[in-house]
Amino acid sequence: MHQPTHSEHDNNYSAIIIGSGFGGSMMASRLTEAGMSVLVLERGPWRDTLPVREAGIEQRKPLPRTGGVLSALRSLHPPIGPKRGIRLNKYGYLDVWIGKGIKAPCTSNVGGGSHIWAAMMDRPAAGFWDNRATGLNDSLMEPHYQRVEQELKGVQPPDATQVPNHTDHAWQGESYFTPLNAGDQPPMGILYPEQAGAPQAVKDENGIVRMPMDFTTDHGMFGCPSGSKSTVDALYLLPAMNKGLVVKDMHEVQSFSRNPSGGYELEVHDLRSGHHVKFSTPVLVMCAGTMNTNYLMLNAVDTAALGTLPALGKGFGANGDLIAHWPAPDKPPRDSALGPPIHGRVQIKGHEDAAYVILVGGETPPVPGFLRRKARQRQQL
Ligand SMILES: Cc1cc2nc3c(=O)[nH]c(=O)nc-3n(C[C@H](O)[C@H](O)[C@H](O)COP(=O)(O)OP(=O)(O)OC[C@H]3O[C@@H](n4cnc5c(N)ncnc54)[C@H](O)[C@@H]3O)c2cc1C
């Protein structure tokens, strides 16, 4: 296919980060703090949330809850079809990959997966980091967990009984599950109201404005317009932009290569203007999520731009291996859409030493009304 000629060649940054999810935003914030001139290239748009609006970002796109079904899907990557997938809506929220042995939803936003995450700040089992690499261990990692928990404002609800569907009280006496006690639940990146039912906007130490969660409206899994769920666009990128970080949204990196004279060269599609832009940088940080980082890097290996990397693409972490739906236990069924997206952890009775499982509720998907009503009476595991 003919591609327009490059209108720009930008080599003004000492580091370029691809992707603005958890990895990209935190890295951008740390490198900016360290005094580097940093550019984040993100293929998705800024989402229309209170903190983003209040920070004066003008070009915003709605979250799927107000944008409708079509705004939910960006592209599909079925097992057969074009190599780059089928693009449905460049402003869409989710990229869906369906391949042999792997199904992955990847978000496309400034803030990446933090708009879809359930805000649960869990830790791996004790000993996970011990000897994972030379010199690495749990105690070395501990201060990093603590710092991120604090930056993402992870807390327990002030009063779990005020939180609709909170695992601690909603699943007591249920035949299959035992909820963990409120105090043993992991912290959540949710801004809870001081007084239930009376949320008031708050401004944090960086001047970021958020509204605490109003449990009666759909706030959660597909994004929080109020900013009540912690997202990295609000908590990392906006403060770092005040210190010089540059974020270019709707900029999709198509490929990159190693520069013979050092550093990296990037081919980037500006999805708004349609222009193709070249960037070069001495430091390139890949934070495009598991699927898209592997995609970009495997392509770079294919074109011999990176040399061989034998371990690349081998060994994935998994998330959401088991998915089940069943009616909520109350009669009449409770409205599972109320409250935050995840209400905590449970154990399966008789398998108490097995991994904990997660109960998901919090939001109905952007589907027609009768399906939404059905979904509201169910819980997902
Ligand atoms: C439903 C759900 C609930 C979850 N809940 C939790 C939870 O409660 N707790 C928890 O710890 N984890 C949770 N996770 C997992 C968590 O969201 C991911 O681990 C995390 O988002 C990964 O961060 P990342 O920076 O690697 O990638 P992402 O957050 O996916 O960010 C990657 C970014 O790169 C951009 N990008 C991709 N390709 C390109 C390109 N070519 N050019 C430019 N930009 C590009 C994407 O648009 C995206 O913004 C959940 C995930 C899902 C799906």
The ligand as a Gaussian input file, in Angstrom:
#p B3LYP/6-31G(d) Opt

LIG

0 1
 C      -10.676000      -6.568000      32.871000
 C       -9.304000      -6.388000      33.481000
 C       -9.179000      -6.140000      34.847000
 C       -7.907000      -6.015000      35.424000
 N       -7.819000      -5.739000      36.752000
 C       -6.609000      -5.633000      37.345000
 C       -6.506000      -5.343000      38.746000
 O       -7.493000      -5.179000      39.441000
 N       -5.258000      -5.259000      39.284000
 C       -4.124000      -5.406000      38.518000
 O       -3.025000      -5.304000      39.071000
 N       -4.200000      -5.647000      37.180000
 C       -5.402000      -5.758000      36.579000
 N       -5.494000      -6.001000      35.227000
 C       -4.248000      -6.147000      34.452000
 C       -3.651000      -4.787000      34.078000
 O       -4.634000      -3.968000      33.494000
 C       -2.474000      -5.013000      33.086000
 O       -1.545000      -5.874000      33.697000
 C       -1.792000      -3.694000      32.739000
 O       -2.695000      -2.835000      32.067000
 C       -0.559000      -3.923000      31.853000
 O        0.128000      -2.700000      31.739000
 P        1.044000      -2.368000      30.485000
 O        1.630000      -1.025000      30.694000
 O        1.961000      -3.517000      30.256000
 O        0.051000      -2.363000      29.226000
 P       -1.263000      -1.512000      28.957000
 O       -1.825000      -0.954000      30.206000
 O       -2.123000      -2.377000      28.101000
 O       -0.735000      -0.282000      28.093000
 C       -0.244000      -0.429000      26.792000
 C       -0.504000       0.861000      26.038000
 O        0.237000       0.823000      24.818000
 C       -0.548000       1.356000      23.785000
 N       -0.045000       0.825000      22.510000
 C       -0.118000      -0.459000      22.067000
 N        0.465000      -0.572000      20.860000
 C        0.911000       0.666000      20.526000
 C        1.590000       1.186000      19.393000
 N        1.921000       0.399000      18.372000
 N        1.896000       2.513000      19.361000
 C        1.550000       3.316000      20.429000
 N        0.885000       2.879000      21.516000
 C        0.591000       1.566000      21.567000
 C       -1.965000       0.908000      24.131000
 O       -2.941000       1.706000      23.496000
 C       -1.977000       1.052000      25.637000
 O       -2.401000       2.326000      26.046000
 C       -6.744000      -6.126000      34.609000
 C       -6.880000      -6.341000      33.233000
 C       -8.136000      -6.473000      32.668000
 C       -8.257000      -6.715000      31.183000

